[in-house]
Amino acid sequence: MEKRKSRKAPPPPKKVRKVPTAFDCPFCGHTSSVQCSIDLKDMVAKTACAVCKVVYATVANALTEPIDVYSEWIDECHKANEGVDVDDR
């Protein structure tokens, strides 16, 4: 008689980390005050701070995620501040 093969338990499913949808404002510094909205019908993505009311808008496509819009906004802020001398006192 042959011995029965034991079945191994399947490996646990990998946990997918969720990307945040609320971010810190680069202007006023409040945490989780920036919300992103993506309108694929008009192909526009907007980020807006609920505290200081700063808004950034860009072109969106089907693959655009909120973190992409926020990152693009931060990159544009860095470009605008390039070459600006900060006077630390």
C-alpha positions in Angstrom: 0.0 0.0 0.0 1.1 3.5 -0.8 1.2 6.3 1.6 -1.1 9.2 1.0 0.5 12.5 0.1 -0.3 15.2 2.5 -1.4 18.5 1.0 0.4 21.6 2.0 -1.6 24.6 3.0 -1.5 27.3 0.3 0.7 30.3 1.1 -1.0 33.2 2.6 -2.0 36.0 0.2 0.3 38.9 -0.1 -0.9 42.0 1.6 -1.2 45.0 -0.8 -0.3 48.2 0.8 -2.7 51.0 0.2 -1.4 54.2 -1.2 -2.5 57.3 0.8 -5.1 59.7 -0.6 -4.6 62.5 1.9 -1.3 64.4 2.0 0.5 67.1 3.8 0.3 70.7 2.4 3.7 72.1 1.2 2.5 75.6 1.9 0.8 75.6 5.2 2.3 72.4 6.6 -1.0 70.9 7.9 -1.1 67.1 7.9 -3.6 65.2 5.7 -5.2 68.5 4.5 -4.6 68.0 0.8 -7.1 65.9 -1.1 -6.8 64.8 -4.7 -9.7 64.5 -7.2 -9.4 63.0 -10.7 -12.0 63.7 -13.3 -11.4 61.3 -16.2 -14.4 62.7 -18.2 -12.7 66.1 -18.5 -9.1 64.6 -18.1 -8.3 66.9 -15.2 -6.7 66.1 -11.9 -6.8 68.6 -9.0 -5.2 68.8 -5.6 -6.5 71.2 -3.0 -5.7 72.1 0.6 -8.7 72.3 2.8 -6.9 74.8 5.2 -5.1 77.3 3.0 -7.2 76.7 -0.2 -4.2 76.3 -2.5 -5.2 74.4 -5.7 -3.0 72.6 -8.3 -4.5 71.2 -11.5 -2.9 69.0 -14.2 -3.8 66.7 -17.1 -4.9 63.2 -16.1 -5.2 59.9 -17.9 -6.6 56.5 -17.1 -3.5 55.5 -15.1 -3.3 58.6 -13.0 -3.4 58.0 -9.2 -3.7 60.6 -6.4 -0.1 60.1 -5.4 1.0 60.9 -8.9 -0.8 64.2 -8.9 0.5 65.1 -5.5 4.1 64.2 -6.5 3.8 66.3 -9.7 2.6 69.2 -7.5 5.6 68.9 -5.2 8.0 68.7 -8.2 6.5 71.9 -9.6 7.0 73.6 -6.2 10.6 72.6 -6.2 11.1 73.9 -9.8 9.5 77.2 -8.9 11.7 77.6 -5.8 14.9 76.7 -7.7 17.5 79.4 -7.3 15.6 81.2 -4.6 17.8 82.2 -1.6 16.3 81.4 1.8 17.4 83.8 4.5 17.7 81.7 7.7 17.9 84.0 10.7 
